[in-house]
Amino acid sequence: MGCCRKATLIDSPLSRTCGDTTSSPGGSPKPRAPTPGVLAGLDLLPLTSSDEISRRREHALRQHSFFQLRIYLRRGHGLVAMDKNGLSDPYVKFKVGGRLIYKSRTIYRDLNPVWDESFTVPIEDPFLPISIKVFDYDWGLQDDFMGSATLDLSTLDIGRNNDLTLALQDPSRPEICLGEIYITATLYPKTQEDKEQYFQKNSRIQDVNKRLKSQIWSSVVTIVLIEGKNLLACDPETGTSDPYVKFRLGNEKYKSRIIWRSLNPRWLEQLDLHLYDDGDQQLEITVWDKDRTRDDYIGRCVINLMEMERERTYNLWQELEDGAGSLHLLLTISGTTASETISDLTTYEQNYREKENLLNRYVWHRTFHNLKDVGHLTVKVFKANGLAAADIGGKSDPFCVLELGNARLQTQTEYKTLTPQWNKIFTFNVKDINNVLEIIVFDEDRDHKVEFLGKVAIPLLRIRNGEKRWYALKDKKLRSRAKGNSPQILLELSIIWNPIRACIRTLNPKEEKFMQTEMKFKRQVFVRNVLRLKVFLMHFLEIGKFFQDCFEWESTVQSFAALVVWLILCYYFQPWMLPVGGLLIFLKQYVICQLSGTPQVPWDELADSDIDEEDEDDKEKEEKKSLKERLLAIQEVTQGVQNAIGKIASLLESIKNMFNFAVPYLSWIAISLLLIATCVLYLIPIKYLLMLWATNKFLRRIFRPHVVPNNEVLDLLSRIPDDEMLTYIKLLGVSLSTHLGRLSVIRWYLQLDYKDLKLLSSPDSADRRPHPKKKHKAS
């Protein structure tokens, strides 16, 4: 690499007064010739030797009891290559007395990195040197050492910017030059009062840390990785990539799943990272392509969490470096544990001016100012009790998560208690008044895994403003009480919204909720869904049976009245009558509700005991059933679903084959009927045709009592074969044209199963045809 320059001090008063200087390998300047000094008011005394200069510097530094050091890390030059590609991913660590005081961000694939970042730290002892080490970042492996330097604070000019060039060296191989880094260091003297204020502030932080016990993190960063767009193609064979994403915040890392062969992957993964007060505030996101040998680097982006507001969900599209694509993220910083936060109820004071401005935002005459801003929700989370014990010691570490759509906020964790007191206040921007606020209580484990403790779901339209009350915590399905001693949570909710904006938003597409748990197949869920669908099917069957009874004249009065009503409706029908019919249905249901006089039970005051008893009864019935009975029940339900799906598929295939001329005779019949229908509909108004059709249906039973009721269209479609029948017909034609013979083909055909039918219907069936004497299993 060539010989590196020694560390020099540029444009400092010491260099101007002391003449030429050289520096030690660590970067500490050493004066060569004694000249009159100007340091800290000692410039009037003659300088006789370097020892005298050191003593006077030490005397000047000891006059101050406290210092503040500001270091501006500018750039590096000529660093060593540590990766196989001939580059490095360097970052810098600063330590004092073995304690890490700062860690820079990582610059990827660069031997001349530009960090351009600064930090300020307190210094009590300026005679302790600062150790500076440069490392090459490796994912999942130990980072490679790239060189070190030492900064001697006693050589700096107090209160002035000292531009330094530090040569990097390896202590085990001091003869090898490892590059240079350029920094600017400034040492500011502080008074005794500043020192006392600093230590007083530190003591408050220590008290907070003691109160939080083992909880070191200050905030939780919740990230929902949604999708990527237009990523780089790293696989030349397929023109795609197999992307996955790595997240790094401080020492915490997370790796997403791999999406195979896609440049627009969709992950839909949620992760939680923990933010520390004295840790790195830069969220580093890298995208990689999965390969068999070494994964390819696609792109990178960095999010500065210091610039992001707490207790707010951000919908971000992050562009990757060098045009490598973009990532779609949802990011929320919540769960703060500092003694004073925006969402802390203990220090919250209601601002009446802000409340008045909030009310003015949603008044009716400002409806069209911002249609997307439907309302404003305020949630106060006080405490919970009766929670289940999730830990071995009979306690839990509960925290509370609030979700409204894609917005997700959470409280801090209260350790080793079953009656946590969070005392937090949260605010949400309401985008859809029909959303449901979900409040979930979890237990936190040491490895940051969570365990469900309870849940409550509150529709926004059911909120009673300003009411402080207890809400029962339910299980995950919201059907019965959660485990524990009647667990409940104390909340106060208030919502301000604009009804007109809410109505307009309701008529627009619903916002997609990115994180939803996928329901796995369960027999009970399947049977329950079939029964739910069966309820509506039975209503349609009852309506059909009513019309059939009218056509069959089971009741003369009913059939005559239905005929008259139908004829009048057809003759006088207008399009505005359709919404009137819907209004009549609403009127009927409203009158029934008013006359019945049964008060509706509020959604949140359901009798838990009744639900629990129903669930227990269901469980007992399930336990009493034998395995054979359960299998028969499954078979009965699946058989019904299978037959219904088969009939629908057969009907649709018959319609397709009718238009495909699978049976030309039937297709020409359909063409003739369509031509006749076209002429009739063109010449005769539709209302007269409907009147004639109804008259024929009603009077047919009177004039032709023994006729069989039918539907001509369905009768025609029933004659058209579906795809399975066409397969059999094709099979028969293929078999009759082979050497098997016309006499034995029928006997052999009757012994085939469905797999053999598919085999023979393929083009190369003659080559793969089994021997005619081979036995086949019965169909």
C-alpha positions, 0 to 999 in steps of 0.5 A: 500500500505504500508508506503512510503519513504520520499523524499531524496536527493541522492549523493549531496554535501549538503548531504555529508556536512550537515549529515543526511537529512529529507525532507518535504512531498513535497520533499524539503530536510531539514538539521538536523545538521549544518556543514560547507557548500560548496554552491556557495563559502560560504563553508568557513563561519561557519553554525550555524543554519538552518535559517542561511543556508537558508539565505546563499542559498538565497544570493547565488541564488540572485547573478544570475538573470536567471536560466535554469532548466533541469528535467529528469522524470525517473519513478514512483513506487507504484502508486494507481490504479484508473481503474476497472482493478486494473491499471492506465494510469498515466501521470505527469504535471509540473506547476510554479505559476499555469502555465503549463510548461510540460506534460509527455506522458501517460503510459497505464496500469501500476502502476510502469511507466517508462517515461524516458523523460526530458525537460528544462525550463527557471527560473526567480524566483528560489523561486517559487516552482514547483507543480508536479501532477500525473493524470490517463488518461480517454478517453472522461472523466475527468482525475483522480487525483493520487497525487501531490508533490512540488519541492523547487528549493532553496534546489537544488545544483547549477550546479549539478544533484540532484536525488530526490524521491518525495512522492505523497500525496493528500492534502485532505488526507495527511495521505494516501501514493499514491506512489513515482516518481523519478526525476533528477533536475539540476539548471544551472545559466545563465548570464545577456547576456543569459537572454537578448538573451532569452527574445529577442527570446521570443519577436520575437515569440510574434511578430509572434503570434500578426501577426497571430492574433487568429491563435495559432497553428504552423503546421497542421498534416494531417493524412489519416487512411488507414487500419489495419492488424492482429488486436487482436480478442476481441470478443470470440464468433465471433473470430473478433473485431469491431475496431475503432481508437482514435487520440490524439495530445495535447488537440485535439482528433479524433475518427474514424468510427467503422468497424464491425467484421474485423481483417483487417479493412479499414477505408480510413478517413482523419483528420487534427490535429493542432500542437502547439509550446509549446504543446505536440509533441507526436501523440498518437494513440490507437485502441479499440474494440466496445462493448455494455458495456465497449470498449476493449483496443486493442493496442497503438502506439506513433509517435514523430512528432519532428523527422519528416521532415516538408512539406513531406508526410510519408507512415507509417506502425505503429506496435501496442504494444505487437504484437496487429497488425499494422496500415497503415497511411499517415502523413504530417506536413505542414501549418507552420506559423513560421516566418522562414520555409523551404517553405517560399519564403521570405527567399528562396535563390536558390542554384545552386549547389543543382539544378545541383545535381538535374539535374544530378539525372535525366540524361539519363545515370543514368536512372537505378539508382532509377527507382521509382524516376521519377522526382522532382516538385517545386511549388511556391504559391504566392497569390490569388485574387477575392475569394468569401466571406465565412464569415459574415463580407464579408471576408474569412480565406483562405488557400491552399492545394496541392495534388499530388497522396497521397502527401498532403501539405498546406499553412498557413491560412491568416485571414480576406482577399479576396486577401491572400498572402501565398508566399510558395514553395513546392517540391514533388517527382514525382512517375508518370508523368501522375499524376495531381497536384490539388490545392484547396483553402479552407476557415477555420472556427473557429471550423477548418471546411473548405469551398470550395473556388476554385480549379485548376488541372494541369497535370504534362505533361502540366507544362511550367517550370519557367512560373509565371502566373495566373490560374483561380480557378474552381468549384469542377467539374472543369467545370466553374469558382468558385464563387467570382470576377473571382477568380485566383491564382498566381503560378510558377511550374517547373518539372525535370524528366527522360522520360525513368523512366517515360515510365517504370513507365507508364507500371506498375500498377497505384498508388492507391489514398487512399482518393477519394470522392465517387460519389452519384447517381444523375440523371444528372450524370447517363444520362450523363454517358449513353450518353457517352457510347452511343457514342461508341456503335454507332461507333460499330453499324456503323461498323457493318452496314458497314459490313452488307451492304457489305454482302447485296451488297448494293454497288457492288463496295464496296462489291467486294472490301471488299471481295478481301481485306478480302481474301488477308488479310486472305491469307497473314496475319502475327501477325506483321500486328496487331500493324501496323493497330494501327499505321495506325489509329494514322497516319490517326488521325495525318493527319486529325489534320494537314490538318484541321489546327484548333489549339488545345485550351490549357486545362487551357485557355478554354473559361469559358463563353462558359462553363458557358453558356452551364451550364446555358442553361442546367439549364434553360432546366431543369427548363422548364421541368415539373415533369412528363417530368423528370420522363418520361426521367428517365424511358426511360433511365432506361428502356433502361439500364434495357432491355440491362442488361436483354438481356446480363444476359439472354444470359449468363444464356443460355450458362450456362444452355447449359453446365448444360444439362438443355435441353439435346437435345440442349446440345447434338447438341452443343456437336456434333457441337464442335466435328465437329469444332475440327476436321475441325480446326485440318485438315484445317488451320484457314486462309482457313476457314476464307476465306470460311466463308467470301466467303459464307457471301458475295456470299449468297446474290447473289445465295440465294437472299431471305435468312434471314441473321442469326448467327448459334451460336446465333440461337442455344443459343436462343433456350436454356431457361434462369433461368427465363424460367426454373423457369416457367417450374419447377412451371408448373411441381410442380402445375400439381403434386398437388391436385389442379387438372389438369383442374384448374391449367392453369387458376390459373397459368395465374393469378400468378405474379412473387412473386407467381412463386418464392413462388411455386418454393420453396421446401416447397411450398405445406405447404405455398400454398395459397387457390385456391379460393383466388384472385390474382392480375393480372400479 
